[in-house]
Structure formats: structure tokens, C-alpha cells
Amino acid sequence: MSKKALGRTLPMMGLPVAVIGAKVQGRPNFCTIAWVTMIDDEPPKMAVVMGKERRTKDGILENRTFSINLPDVGAAAAADHCGLVSGYKEDKSNVFDVFFGKTLTAPMARECPVNIELTLDEIIEREGTDIVIGEVEEVYVDENRMTAGQPDIDKLQLLMYLSSGALYFTKGKTVAEAFKVGKDFRPR
């Protein structure tokens, strides 16, 4: 099979859509990003990569808390809006039905089936972006999106982003179980 070189660029990847929430001067604000990842599991930490000038980041610095909200297909338009409109130009406090958890300062979107509440650990400044790392304080999941006490990926229908195609999509067919499908694999 031949390969085509595409040059020095970011590859096409399916990334989770995340709506980041922070309280800015007493009001909830949200911005949408797709560069989010887990960093560690004990203690649980996550990171988001944000542009330099983000009103939501101002709130993260102000309160040292933030949320990562994972929207489903029904919240696609609201999530997209939060990525298109700057919090410096528009008040986004009414985009979602907001609730607060343990920290009392990390606004979360009730419309998103998964909400992660974090306290700021550190911000790593890069040339064009900042990596915001937070420690997970609590994870909230809609009860009707769970099976046998665990989040159910088929019920969650989380929104994903195709990086080079600028398309939103959601989970398709399950291919195999991780940490099981490779047990009997033997290289040729």
C-alpha cells in the first residue's frame, strides 16, 4: 500500500468536543475547544489547550476553577456558538442552564450529559496557545445515560470533531473491546 505525504501539518483526527466553563467577574462564560486530554489518573488531571486571549481563561485565573462539559448531538448548535462568539464581545451566561458543584465557581452546562469540575493546577504557556491543567474534583453524568451504574457510550452520543474536515460527528459502530482485542494477536 502506498502512502501520500501531506507535509508538515496536523493530521486528521477525531477529537472530543468540549465546552469549557469558568466564572468571569461573577458570570458564567463558556468556550468550545477540541484539544482536551487526560493527563494523569492519580490524582485525576485533565488538560485543555486554549488560545492566548480567551475570556474563559480569564475566569479560570480569577477563580482557579473550571469545567469541561461534553456535549451530545442535541447541544451541537449551542457548543458551536460558544466557539464562534468571543466572551469579550458577547455575554454567553445564558447559553446553557448552568449548575455548580463542589467548587461553587466552575459553571457547568446541564444540557451536556457529562460535566467535569476541576481546580486549576497550572498553566503552561506556549508561543500560540496555553495548556491549562486541572485536577478533577468531581465528574457528573446524566443518570439516564448510564447502564448498570456506568456511563453508556451509546446513550451518551457525545459530540466529536473531525479536525481537518471541520465536521461534527458522534460514535459509530463499536469495533472491539480495548485491552481485550489484542490479547491473542501475533505479528506476522
Backbone as a printed PyTorch tensor [residue, N CA C, xyz], in Angstrom:
tensor([[[  0.8530,  -1.1760,   0.0000],
         [  0.0000,   0.0000,   0.0000],
         [  0.8980,   1.2380,   0.0000]],

        [[  0.6470,   2.1210,  -0.9130],
         [  1.4670,   3.3280,  -0.9790],
         [  0.8890,   4.4080,  -0.0750]],

        [[  1.7350,   5.3130,   0.3570],
         [  1.3440,   6.4200,   1.2310],
         [  1.5950,   7.7340,   0.5060]],

        [[  0.7850,   8.7220,   0.7710],
         [  0.9770,  10.0540,   0.2160],
         [  1.4090,  10.9750,   1.3360]],

        [[  2.4900,  11.6870,   1.1490],
         [  2.9760,  12.6590,   2.1260],
         [  2.1230,  13.9260,   2.0380]],

        [[  1.6250,  14.3790,   3.1820],
         [  0.7740,  15.5680,   3.2120],
         [  1.5130,  16.8050,   3.7010]],

        [[  2.7640,  16.6520,   4.0560],
         [  3.5190,  17.8080,   4.5090],
         [  3.5000,  17.9580,   6.0170]],

        [[  4.1430,  18.9880,   6.4670],
         [  4.2700,  19.2610,   7.8980],
         [  3.0060,  19.9730,   8.3820]],

        [[  2.0360,  19.1760,   8.8120],
         [  0.7300,  19.6860,   9.2030],
         [  0.1530,  18.7980,  10.2890]],

        [[ -0.9040,  19.2400,  10.9080],
         [ -1.5820,  18.3840,  11.8740],
         [ -2.3950,  17.3460,  11.1250]],

        [[ -2.4440,  16.1080,  11.6130],
         [ -3.1970,  15.0650,  10.9240],
         [ -4.6970,  15.1840,  11.1640]],

        [[ -5.4690,  14.5360,  10.3100],
         [ -6.9130,  14.4440,  10.5170],
         [ -7.1370,  13.5310,  11.7170]],

        [[ -7.8690,  14.0390,  12.7080],
         [ -8.1410,  13.2580,  13.9060],
         [ -9.5640,  13.5070,  14.3750]],

        [[-10.1540,  12.5040,  14.9800],
         [-11.4330,  12.6690,  15.6530],
         [-11.1550,  13.0930,  17.0840]],

        [[-11.6580,  14.2410,  17.4780],
         [-11.3760,  14.7990,  18.8010],
         [-12.6820,  15.0560,  19.5460]],

        [[-12.6630,  14.9120,  20.8710],
         [-13.8770,  15.2270,  21.6210],
         [-14.1510,  16.7250,  21.6140]],

        [[-15.4110,  17.0850,  21.4730],
         [-15.8000,  18.4900,  21.6030],
         [-15.9840,  18.7470,  23.0950]],

        [[-15.3950,  19.8110,  23.5840],
         [-15.5000,  20.1710,  24.9990],
         [-15.8790,  21.6350,  25.1240]],

        [[-16.8500,  21.8940,  25.9780],
         [-17.2460,  23.2600,  26.2790],
         [-16.6590,  23.5810,  27.6470]],

        [[-15.7220,  24.5190,  27.6640],
         [-15.0230,  24.8730,  28.8960],
         [-15.7810,  26.0090,  29.5690]],

        [[-16.0490,  25.8270,  30.8600],
         [-16.7920,  26.8280,  31.6080],
         [-15.9540,  27.4350,  32.7180]],

        [[-16.1300,  28.7280,  32.9280],
         [-15.4830,  29.4340,  34.0400],
         [-16.3420,  30.6350,  34.4000]],

        [[-16.2620,  31.0230,  35.6440],
         [-16.9900,  32.1980,  36.1170],
         [-16.0590,  33.3950,  35.9510]],

        [[-16.5410,  34.4160,  35.2230],
         [-15.7420,  35.6120,  34.9560],
         [-16.4840,  36.8100,  35.5240]],

        [[-15.8740,  37.4550,  36.4820],
         [-16.4840,  38.6160,  37.1360],
         [-17.9240,  38.3060,  37.5550]],

        [[-18.1100,  37.1390,  38.1510],
         [-19.3990,  36.7480,  38.6970],
         [-20.3890,  36.1370,  37.7180]],

        [[-20.0140,  36.0350,  36.4170],
         [-20.9380,  35.4960,  35.4150],
         [-20.3300,  34.2810,  34.7220]],

        [[-21.1380,  33.2580,  34.4420],
         [-20.6400,  32.0980,  33.7050],
         [-20.2380,  32.4770,  32.2860]],

        [[-19.1890,  31.8520,  31.8130],
         [-18.7550,  32.0320,  30.4260],
         [-18.3070,  30.6720,  29.9100]],

        [[-18.4920,  30.4550,  28.6200],
         [-18.1390,  29.1720,  28.0170],
         [-17.3950,  29.3860,  26.7080]],

        [[-16.4270,  28.5260,  26.4430],
         [-15.7770,  28.4980,  25.1300],
         [-15.6240,  27.0390,  24.7100]],

        [[-15.7090,  26.8060,  23.4290],
         [-15.6490,  25.4500,  22.8920],
         [-14.2800,  25.1880,  22.2950]],

        [[-13.7210,  24.0390,  22.6640],
         [-12.4290,  23.6240,  22.1240],
         [-12.4700,  22.1240,  21.8290]],

        [[-11.5260,  21.6560,  21.0580],
         [-11.4380,  20.2240,  20.7660],
         [-10.1030,  19.6440,  21.2200]],

        [[ -9.2300,  20.4600,  21.7570],
         [ -7.9450,  19.9560,  22.2190],
         [ -8.0240,  19.7550,  23.7250]],

        [[ -8.4910,  18.5770,  24.1270],
         [ -8.6550,  18.2310,  25.5320],
         [ -8.1470,  16.8030,  25.7300]],

        [[ -7.5030,  16.5550,  26.8690],
         [ -6.9660,  15.2150,  27.1140],
         [ -6.8390,  14.9270,  28.6020]],

        [[ -6.7220,  13.6590,  28.9170],
         [ -6.4180,  13.2390,  30.2790],
         [ -4.9050,  13.3130,  30.4530]],

        [[ -4.4560,  13.6960,  31.6460],
         [ -3.0280,  13.8430,  31.9220],
         [ -2.5360,  12.7710,  32.8850]],

        [[ -3.3120,  12.5070,  33.9240],
         [ -2.9040,  11.5600,  34.9650],
         [ -4.1630,  10.9810,  35.5910]],

        [[ -4.0110,   9.8340,  36.2600],
         [ -5.1900,   9.2530,  36.8880],
         [ -5.1390,   9.2610,  38.4140]],

        [[ -4.0030,   9.5430,  39.0140],
         [ -3.9360,   9.6180,  40.4720],
         [ -2.9520,  10.6890,  40.9040]],

        [[ -3.3960,  11.8690,  41.2650],
         [ -4.7890,  12.2950,  41.2270],
         [ -5.2290,  12.5390,  39.7830]],

        [[ -6.5290,  12.4340,  39.5190],
         [ -7.0010,  12.6140,  38.1450],
         [ -6.8190,  14.0610,  37.6750]],

        [[ -6.1390,  14.2090,  36.5360],
         [ -5.9000,  15.5330,  35.9610],
         [ -6.2240,  15.5090,  34.4790]],

        [[ -6.6940,  16.6460,  33.9900],
         [ -7.0020,  16.8120,  32.5820],
         [ -6.4100,  18.1350,  32.1060]],

        [[ -6.2270,  18.2280,  30.7950],
         [ -5.6810,  19.4520,  30.2140],
         [ -6.4980,  19.8700,  29.0040]],

        [[ -6.5750,  21.1820,  28.8110],
         [ -7.1920,  21.7560,  27.6240],
         [ -6.1900,  22.7310,  27.0150]],

        [[ -6.1510,  22.7770,  25.7090],
         [ -5.2690,  23.7030,  25.0050],
         [ -6.1400,  24.8440,  24.4930]],

        [[ -5.8120,  26.0570,  24.9350],
         [ -6.6280,  27.2320,  24.6040],
         [ -5.7700,  28.2970,  23.9400]],

        [[ -6.4180,  29.0900,  23.1250],
         [ -5.7500,  30.2520,  22.5570],
         [ -5.3850,  31.2430,  23.6500]],

        [[ -4.4800,  32.1160,  23.3470],
         [ -3.9640,  33.0800,  24.3360],
         [ -5.0440,  33.9950,  24.9160]],

        [[ -5.8660,  34.5670,  24.0670],
         [ -6.8700,  35.5350,  24.5210],
         [ -8.2350,  34.8760,  24.5960]],

        [[ -8.5840,  34.3830,  25.7450],
         [ -9.8950,  33.7550,  25.9520],
         [-10.4900,  34.2820,  27.2490]],

        [[-11.7070,  34.7780,  27.1530],
         [-12.4090,  35.2820,  28.3470],
         [-12.5790,  34.1630,  29.3740]],

        [[-12.8280,  32.9630,  28.9170],
         [-12.9580,  31.8250,  29.8270],
         [-11.6660,  31.6130,  30.6150]],

        [[-10.5360,  31.8050,  29.9560],
         [ -9.2480,  31.6450,  30.6610],
         [ -9.0850,  32.7310,  31.7180]],

        [[ -9.6010,  33.9290,  31.4540],
         [ -9.5780,  34.9840,  32.4740],
         [-10.2920,  34.4940,  33.7390]],

        [[-11.4300,  33.8260,  33.5510],
         [-12.1940,  33.3060,  34.6830],
         [-11.4790,  32.1730,  35.3890]],

        [[-10.7820,  31.3400,  34.6270],
         [-10.0010,  30.2540,  35.2330],
         [ -8.9340,  30.8460,  36.1440]],

        [[ -8.2710,  31.8740,  35.6810],
         [ -7.2430,  32.5360,  36.5070],
         [ -7.8660,  33.2530,  37.7020]],

        [[ -9.0360,  33.8380,  37.5050],
         [ -9.7090,  34.5810,  38.5740],
         [-10.1330,  33.6730,  39.7290]],

        [[-10.7250,  32.5310,  39.4110],
         [-11.2900,  31.6540,  40.4440],
         [-10.4930,  30.3790,  40.7060]],

        [[ -9.5440,  30.0710,  39.7980],
         [ -8.7290,  28.8610,  39.8900],
         [ -9.5780,  27.5860,  39.7990]],

        [[-10.7160,  27.7010,  39.0980],
         [-11.5780,  26.5520,  38.8300],
         [-12.1000,  26.6520,  37.3990]],

        [[-12.5270,  25.5140,  36.8640],
         [-13.1720,  25.4990,  35.5530],
         [-13.8920,  24.1730,  35.3730]],

        [[-14.6640,  24.0900,  34.3090],
         [-15.3620,  22.8450,  33.9950],
         [-15.0710,  22.4450,  32.5630]],

        [[-15.1580,  21.1480,  32.3280],
         [-15.1080,  20.5820,  30.9890],
         [-16.4550,  19.8930,  30.8130]],

        [[-17.2320,  20.3780,  29.8700],
         [-18.5680,  19.8530,  29.6150],
         [-18.5510,  19.1600,  28.2600]],

        [[-19.0200,  17.9160,  28.2220],
         [-19.0170,  17.1470,  26.9870],
         [-20.4290,  17.1150,  26.4120]],

        [[-20.6540,  17.8660,  25.3170],
         [-21.9950,  17.9460,  24.7320],
         [-22.3460,  16.6990,  23.9260]],

        [[-23.6490,  16.4980,  23.7630],
         [-24.1320,  15.4390,  22.8850],
         [-24.6170,  16.0770,  21.5860]],

        [[-25.1850,  15.2640,  20.7170],
         [-25.6250,  15.7780,  19.4170],
         [-26.6810,  16.8720,  19.5570]],

        [[-27.4960,  16.8140,  20.5930],
         [-28.5250,  17.8210,  20.7930],
         [-27.9890,  19.1880,  21.1760]],

        [[-26.7660,  19.2340,  21.6750],
         [-26.1560,  20.5070,  22.0850],
         [-25.1490,  21.0220,  21.0490]],

        [[-25.1530,  20.4580,  19.8440],
         [-24.1680,  20.8450,  18.8200],
         [-24.2220,  22.3340,  18.4860]],

        [[-25.4170,  22.8830,  18.2830],
         [-25.5310,  24.2970,  17.8990],
         [-25.0540,  25.2080,  19.0290]],

        [[-25.4350,  24.9190,  20.2700],
         [-25.0000,  25.7430,  21.4100],
         [-23.4870,  25.6640,  21.5900]],

        [[-22.9340,  24.4560,  21.4570],
         [-21.4810,  24.2930,  21.5860],
         [-20.7550,  25.0480,  20.4820]],

        [[-21.2360,  24.9310,  19.2630],
         [-20.6200,  25.6310,  18.1390],
         [-20.6800,  27.1420,  18.3560]],

        [[-21.8240,  27.6380,  18.8270],
         [-21.9820,  29.0680,  19.1070],
         [-20.9210,  29.5450,  20.0940]],

        [[-20.6780,  28.7520,  21.1400],
         [-19.6860,  29.1600,  22.1540],
         [-18.2650,  29.1840,  21.6040]],

        [[-18.0350,  28.4850,  20.5000],
         [-16.7300,  28.5210,  19.8530],
         [-16.6180,  29.6280,  18.8200]],

        [[-17.7550,  30.0880,  18.3140],
         [-17.7600,  31.1310,  17.2820],
         [-17.7530,  32.5450,  17.8500]],

        [[-18.3140,  32.7060,  19.0430],
         [-18.5220,  34.0330,  19.6140],
         [-17.5750,  34.2540,  20.7880]],

        [[-16.8890,  35.3660,  20.7850],
         [-15.9680,  35.6990,  21.8710],
         [-16.7170,  36.1910,  23.1050]],

        [[-16.2960,  35.7130,  24.2670],
         [-16.8530,  36.1930,  25.5340],
         [-16.4970,  37.6460,  25.8080]],

        [[-15.5250,  38.1890,  25.0830],
         [-15.1990,  39.6120,  25.2120],
         [-16.2460,  40.4730,  24.5080]],

        [[-16.9660,  39.8710,  23.5290],
         [-17.9350,  40.6300,  22.7460],
         [-19.3820,  40.2940,  23.0820]],

        [[-19.6170,  39.1110,  23.6240],
         [-20.9910,  38.6960,  23.9070],
         [-21.0620,  37.9610,  25.2380]],

        [[-22.1050,  38.2380,  25.9940],
         [-22.3690,  37.5360,  27.2520],
         [-22.9350,  36.1610,  26.9160]],

        [[-22.2260,  35.1020,  27.2870],
         [-22.6660,  33.7370,  26.9880],
         [-23.2070,  33.0380,  28.2370]],

        [[-23.5760,  33.8050,  29.2550],
         [-24.0270,  33.2170,  30.5140],
         [-25.3860,  32.5260,  30.3990]],

        [[-26.1600,  32.8260,  29.3440],
         [-27.4830,  32.2260,  29.1910],
         [-27.5550,  31.1770,  28.0830]],

        [[-26.4040,  30.7710,  27.5610],
         [-26.4070,  29.7580,  26.5010],
         [-26.8820,  28.4130,  27.0540]],

        [[-26.4730,  28.1000,  28.2860],
         [-26.8180,  26.8290,  28.9200],
         [-27.5360,  27.0750,  30.2400]],

        [[-28.2510,  26.0550,  30.6890],
         [-28.8110,  26.0340,  32.0320],
         [-27.6450,  25.6580,  32.9480]],

        [[-27.1540,  26.6020,  33.7180],
         [-25.9210,  26.4440,  34.4990],
         [-26.2120,  25.8560,  35.8800]],

        [[-25.3340,  24.9640,  36.2960],
         [-25.3550,  24.4850,  37.6790],
         [-23.9250,  24.4810,  38.2060]],

        [[-23.8020,  24.4500,  39.5150],
         [-22.4940,  24.4470,  40.1720],
         [-22.3830,  23.2240,  41.0740]],

        [[-21.1730,  22.7690,  41.2750],
         [-20.9110,  21.6210,  42.1320],
         [-20.1000,  22.0140,  43.3470]],

        [[-19.1380,  21.1820,  43.6960],
         [-18.3160,  21.3480,  44.8940],
         [-17.6120,  22.6900,  44.9980]],

        [[-17.0340,  23.1500,  43.8950],
         [-16.1910,  24.3500,  43.9560],
         [-17.0050,  25.6330,  44.0720]],

        [[-18.2540,  25.5730,  43.6450],
         [-19.1710,  26.7200,  43.6430],
         [-18.7950,  27.8190,  42.6550]],

        [[-17.6850,  27.6490,  41.9220],
         [-17.2670,  28.6890,  40.9750],
         [-16.9970,  28.1620,  39.5660]],

        [[-17.2120,  26.8680,  39.3260],
         [-16.9980,  26.3020,  37.9930],
         [-18.3650,  26.0190,  37.3690]],

        [[-18.8580,  26.9210,  36.5010],
         [-20.1800,  26.7040,  35.9070],
         [-20.1790,  25.4970,  34.9780]],

        [[-21.2380,  24.6990,  35.0870],
         [-21.3830,  23.5250,  34.2360],
         [-22.7040,  23.6130,  33.4890]],

        [[-22.7320,  23.0270,  32.3040],
         [-23.8950,  23.0820,  31.4180],
         [-24.7660,  21.8500,  31.6080]],

        [[-25.9670,  22.0510,  32.1190],
         [-26.8930,  20.9400,  32.3770],
         [-27.2370,  20.1870,  31.0830]],

        [[-27.2170,  20.8610,  29.9360],
         [-27.5430,  20.2180,  28.6610],
         [-26.4820,  19.2130,  28.2160]],

        [[-25.3000,  19.2950,  28.7580],
         [-24.2320,  18.3510,  28.4110],
         [-24.3450,  17.1230,  29.3140]],

        [[-24.3440,  15.9220,  28.7520],
         [-24.5360,  14.7280,  29.5680],
         [-23.3760,  14.3960,  30.5030]],

        [[-22.1950,  14.9380,  30.2220],
         [-21.0350,  14.7180,  31.0910],
         [-20.4320,  16.0740,  31.4520]],

        [[-20.2000,  16.2690,  32.7460],
         [-19.6030,  17.5110,  33.2450],
         [-18.4580,  17.1470,  34.1800]],

        [[-17.3370,  17.8060,  34.0100],
         [-16.1630,  17.5600,  34.8430],
         [-15.7950,  18.8700,  35.5170]],

        [[-15.7230,  18.8440,  36.8280],
         [-15.4070,  20.0310,  37.6330],
         [-13.9500,  19.9280,  38.0630]],

        [[-13.1840,  20.9960,  37.8070],
         [-11.7420,  20.9530,  38.0700],
         [-11.2640,  22.1790,  38.8340]],

        [[-10.1630,  21.9920,  39.5490],
         [ -9.4330,  23.1100,  40.1400],
         [ -8.1440,  23.2710,  39.3470]],

        [[ -7.7390,  24.5130,  39.1430],
         [ -6.5530,  24.8010,  38.3420],
         [ -5.3030,  24.2700,  39.0220]],

        [[ -4.5130,  23.5280,  38.2690],
         [ -3.2220,  23.0230,  38.7400],
         [ -2.1070,  23.9280,  38.2310]],

        [[ -2.0790,  24.1240,  36.9140],
         [ -1.0760,  25.0150,  36.3190],
         [ -1.4510,  25.3700,  34.8910]],

        [[ -0.8410,  26.4370,  34.4120],
         [ -0.9750,  26.8250,  33.0040],
         [  0.4200,  26.8500,  32.4080]],

        [[  0.5910,  26.0900,  31.3480],
         [  1.8720,  26.0590,  30.6470],
         [  1.7250,  26.9410,  29.4160]],

        [[  2.4990,  27.9970,  29.3800],
         [  2.3990,  28.9390,  28.2650],
         [  3.2840,  28.4970,  27.1080]],

        [[  2.6740,  28.4470,  25.9310],
         [  3.3790,  28.1370,  24.6960],
         [  3.3400,  29.3920,  23.8330]],

        [[  3.9430,  29.3280,  22.6750],
         [  4.0020,  30.5090,  21.8190],
         [  2.6200,  30.9720,  21.3640]],

        [[  1.7920,  30.0510,  20.8580],
         [  0.4890,  30.4560,  20.3370],
         [ -0.6930,  30.0080,  21.1720]],

        [[ -0.4560,  29.0970,  22.1050],
         [ -1.5360,  28.5530,  22.9270],
         [ -1.0520,  28.3840,  24.3610]],

        [[ -1.9950,  28.1270,  25.2480],
         [ -1.6790,  27.7950,  26.6330],
         [ -2.3020,  26.4470,  26.9510]],

        [[ -1.5950,  25.6430,  27.7340],
         [ -2.0980,  24.3530,  28.1860],
         [ -2.5790,  24.5520,  29.6170]],

        [[ -3.8760,  24.4150,  29.8070],
         [ -4.4900,  24.6170,  31.1240],
         [ -4.7110,  23.2360,  31.7370]],

        [[ -4.0410,  22.9770,  32.8580],
         [ -4.1270,  21.6790,  33.5240],
         [ -4.9170,  21.8310,  34.8110]],

        [[ -5.8890,  20.9460,  34.9830],
         [ -6.7060,  20.9870,  36.1870],
         [ -6.8200,  19.6220,  36.8360]],

        [[ -7.0400,  19.6420,  38.1470],
         [ -7.2740,  18.4100,  38.8880],
         [ -8.7780,  18.1940,  38.9860]],

        [[ -9.2120,  17.0010,  38.6400],
         [-10.6310,  16.6750,  38.6500],
         [-11.1310,  16.6230,  40.0920]],

        [[-12.1610,  17.4120,  40.3640],
         [-12.7900,  17.4050,  41.6890],
         [-14.0180,  16.4960,  41.7050]],

        [[-14.7650,  16.4820,  40.5810],
         [-15.9620,  15.6430,  40.5030],
         [-16.3490,  15.4730,  39.0420]],

        [[-16.9480,  14.3320,  38.7300],
         [-17.4940,  14.0620,  37.4090],
         [-18.9900,  13.8090,  37.5860]],

        [[-19.7940,  14.4490,  36.7540],
         [-21.2480,  14.3200,  36.8020],
         [-21.7240,  13.7340,  35.4740]],

        [[-22.6250,  12.7520,  35.5310],
         [-23.1770,  12.1360,  34.3200],
         [-24.6910,  12.0400,  34.4860]],

        [[-25.4240,  12.3700,  33.4260],
         [-26.8780,  12.2170,  33.4450],
         [-27.2200,  10.7690,  33.7870]],

        [[-28.0820,  10.5830,  34.7720],
         [-28.4470,   9.2320,  35.2090],
         [-29.0730,   8.4100,  34.0920]],

        [[-29.8430,   9.0540,  33.2230],
         [-30.4950,   8.3100,  32.1390],
         [-29.5330,   7.9320,  31.0110]],

        [[-28.2700,   8.3000,  31.1390],
         [-27.2430,   7.9480,  30.1470],
         [-26.3200,   6.8560,  30.6850]],

        [[-26.7550,   6.1890,  31.7440],
         [-25.9290,   5.1600,  32.3740],
         [-26.6070,   3.7980,  32.2560]],

        [[-25.7750,   2.7550,  32.2750],
         [-26.2450,   1.3790,  32.2960],
         [-25.4510,   0.6470,  33.3730]],

        [[-26.1540,   0.0040,  34.2610],
         [-25.5180,  -0.7480,  35.3650],
         [-24.5560,   0.1410,  36.1560]],

        [[-24.9570,   1.4000,  36.3610],
         [-24.1580,   2.3070,  37.1770],
         [-22.9500,   2.9180,  36.4930]],

        [[-22.7860,   2.6850,  35.1940],
         [-21.6480,   3.2110,  34.4420],
         [-22.1360,   4.0140,  33.2370]],

        [[-21.3920,   5.0700,  32.8560],
         [-21.7630,   5.8120,  31.6430],
         [-21.8160,   4.8640,  30.4370]],

        [[-22.8200,   5.0180,  29.6030],
         [-23.0350,   4.1560,  28.4460],
         [-22.7720,   4.9770,  27.1790]],

        [[-21.7290,   4.6430,  26.4560],
         [-21.3040,   5.4240,  25.2920],
         [-22.4100,   5.5190,  24.2380]],

        [[-23.2220,   4.4640,  24.1110],
         [-24.3100,   4.5150,  23.1320],
         [-25.3970,   5.4950,  23.5550]],

        [[-25.6280,   5.6280,  24.8470],
         [-26.6280,   6.5670,  25.3490],
         [-26.0830,   7.9950,  25.4160]],

        [[-24.7830,   8.1540,  25.6140],
         [-24.1860,   9.4920,  25.7320],
         [-24.2350,  10.2480,  24.4070]],

        [[-23.9260,   9.5730,  23.3070],
         [-23.9000,  10.1960,  21.9820],
         [-23.0920,  11.4970,  21.9930]],

        [[-21.8710,  11.4140,  22.5570],
         [-21.0110,  12.5930,  22.6810],
         [-20.5960,  13.1370,  21.3260]],

        [[-20.4970,  14.4350,  21.2510],
         [-20.1290,  15.1340,  20.0340],
         [-18.6190,  15.0630,  19.8240]],

        [[-18.2250,  14.7660,  18.6030],
         [-16.8140,  14.7080,  18.2260],
         [-16.5790,  15.6950,  17.0770]],

        [[-15.3140,  16.0200,  16.8640],
         [-14.9270,  16.9890,  15.8320],
         [-13.8650,  16.3630,  14.9440]],

        [[-14.0570,  16.3980,  13.6420],
         [-13.0600,  15.9190,  12.6980],
         [-12.1770,  17.1060,  12.3320]],

        [[-10.9420,  17.0850,  12.8080],
         [-10.0870,  18.2690,  12.7830],
         [ -9.8670,  18.8740,  11.4030]],

        [[ -9.5060,  18.0920,  10.4180],
         [ -9.2230,  18.7200,   9.1230],
         [-10.4570,  18.8230,   8.2350]],

        [[-11.5510,  18.2270,   8.6320],
         [-12.7650,  18.3130,   7.8340],
         [-13.7660,  19.3150,   8.3570]],

        [[-13.5030,  19.8380,   9.5650],
         [-14.4020,  20.7850,  10.2260],
         [-15.8360,  20.2510,  10.2620]],

        [[-15.9700,  19.0010,  10.6800],
         [-17.2710,  18.3580,  10.7900],
         [-17.4860,  17.8430,  12.2030]],

        [[-18.7330,  17.8580,  12.6540],
         [-19.0940,  17.2180,  13.9160],
         [-19.6530,  15.8390,  13.6020]],

        [[-19.3840,  14.8890,  14.4690],
         [-19.9350,  13.5470,  14.3190],
         [-20.0670,  12.9330,  15.7040]],

        [[-20.6240,  11.7420,  15.7640],
         [-20.7360,  11.0270,  17.0270],
         [-20.3390,   9.5800,  16.7970]],

        [[-20.3010,   8.8280,  17.8700],
         [-19.8540,   7.4400,  17.8240],
         [-20.6240,   6.6400,  16.7880]],

        [[-19.8900,   5.8340,  16.0790],
         [-20.5000,   4.9000,  15.1370],
         [-20.5320,   3.5150,  15.7470]],

        [[-20.2490,   2.5370,  14.9510],
         [-20.2870,   1.1410,  15.3670],
         [-19.0950,   0.8170,  16.2760]],

        [[-19.3340,   0.0980,  17.3530],
         [-18.2420,  -0.3710,  18.2030],
         [-17.4570,  -1.4170,  17.4260]],

        [[-16.1240,  -1.3020,  17.4370],
         [-15.2650,  -2.1990,  16.6760],
         [-14.7890,  -3.3730,  17.5270]],

        [[-14.3390,  -3.0880,  18.7370],
         [-13.7980,  -4.1410,  19.6030],
         [-13.6460,  -3.5880,  21.0140]],

        [[-13.4010,  -4.4830,  21.9650],
         [-13.1650,  -4.0630,  23.3430],
         [-11.6820,  -3.7910,  23.5430]],

        [[-11.3750,  -2.5920,  24.0580],
         [ -9.9880,  -2.2290,  24.3380],
         [ -9.4250,  -3.1450,  25.4280]],

        [[ -8.1710,  -3.4220,  25.3530],
         [ -7.4310,  -4.2550,  26.2970],
         [ -7.8540,  -5.7220,  26.2340]],

        [[ -8.6370,  -6.0810,  25.2050],
         [ -9.0280,  -7.4780,  25.0090],
         [ -8.7440,  -7.9480,  23.5920]],

        [[ -9.0690,  -7.0940,  22.5980],
         [ -8.9480,  -7.4900,  21.2030],
         [ -7.5140,  -7.8730,  20.8080]],

        [[ -6.5230,  -7.3120,  21.4730],
         [ -5.1300,  -7.5780,  21.1230],
         [ -4.4730,  -8.7250,  21.8620]],

        [[ -5.1850,  -9.3370,  22.7880],
         [ -4.5750, -10.3990,  23.6180],
         [ -4.0660, -11.5820,  22.8120]],

        [[ -4.7720, -11.9850,  21.7940],
         [ -4.3670, -13.1410,  21.0050],
         [ -3.6570, -12.7610,  19.7080]],

        [[ -3.4200, -11.4700,  19.5040],
         [ -2.7670, -11.0160,  18.2850],
         [ -1.3000, -11.4560,  18.2590]],

        [[ -0.8440, -11.9110,  17.1030],
         [  0.5590, -12.2760,  16.9110],
         [  1.0380, -11.6300,  15.6220]],

        [[  2.1530, -10.8930,  15.6520],
         [  2.6750, -10.2720,  14.4240],
         [  3.0080, -11.3450,  13.3790]],

        [[  2.9450, -10.9360,  12.1200],
         [  3.2570, -11.8550,  11.0130],
         [  4.7050, -12.2290,  11.0030]]])
